[in-house]
């Protein structure tokens, strides 16, 4: 995709990593199977139980999403 000399190696490696994460299968929080795929921008769909989730653009759970879910869990314990 970015095989031109115009782009640096670091950018090409970041693009390859993002595309691999986009195509990977993730574990479904609802049914526990590894069947979650990207449907569209930040929308993820489980092929097993047909549940839909909101997540990151290229990865199922973004860093900000993980931090916010951890904080919500901490506040619920109080």
C-alpha positions in Angstrom: 0.0 0.0 0.0 2.6 2.6 1.0 5.6 1.1 -0.9 6.7 4.5 -2.2 9.9 6.1 -1.1 7.8 9.1 -0.2 6.7 7.6 3.1 9.0 6.7 6.0 9.4 3.2 7.5 7.8 4.3 10.8 4.6 5.4 9.1 4.5 2.3 7.0 4.9 0.1 10.0 2.1 1.9 11.9 -0.3 1.5 8.9 0.5 -2.2 8.6 -0.2 -2.6 12.4 -3.5 -0.8 12.2 -4.7 -2.8 9.2 -3.8 -6.1 11.0 -5.7 -5.0 14.0 -8.7 -4.0 11.9 -8.8 -7.5 10.2 -8.2 -9.5 13.4 -10.9 -11.4 15.3 -11.7 -10.4 18.8 -13.5 -12.1 21.7 -17.1 -11.3 22.2 -18.0 -9.9 25.6 -21.6 -11.3 25.3 -21.0 -14.9 24.2 -17.3 -15.4 24.8 -16.5 -16.6 21.3 -13.7 -15.2 19.1 -16.0 -14.0 16.4 -16.1 -10.2 16.6 -15.2 -8.4 13.4 -15.3 -4.8 12.3 -18.6 -3.8 10.5 -17.9 -0.1 9.9 -16.1 2.8 11.5 -16.1 2.1 15.3 -18.9 -0.5 14.9 -18.1 -4.1 15.7 -20.3 -7.1 15.2 -20.2 -10.7 16.6 -20.9 -13.2 13.9 -22.0 -15.8 16.5 -24.6 -14.0 18.6 -25.2 -11.0 16.3 -24.4 -8.5 19.1 -23.2 -5.1 18.1 -20.6 -3.1 20.0 -19.1 0.4 19.8 -15.3 0.4 20.0 -12.3 2.0 18.5 -11.8 2.8 14.8 -9.3 0.1 14.1 -9.2 -2.0 17.3 -12.1 -3.4 19.3 -11.2 -1.8 22.6 -9.3 1.4 22.5 -7.1 2.6 25.3 -9.5 5.3 26.3 -12.4 2.8 26.3 -10.5 0.5 28.6 -9.7 3.3 31.0 -13.2 4.6 31.1 -14.7 1.1 31.7 -12.2 0.5 34.5 -13.1 3.9 36.1 -16.9 3.2 35.8 -16.3 -0.2 37.5 -14.3 1.5 40.3 -17.1 4.0 40.9 -19.8 1.3 41.0 -17.9 -0.4 43.8 -18.2 2.7 46.0 
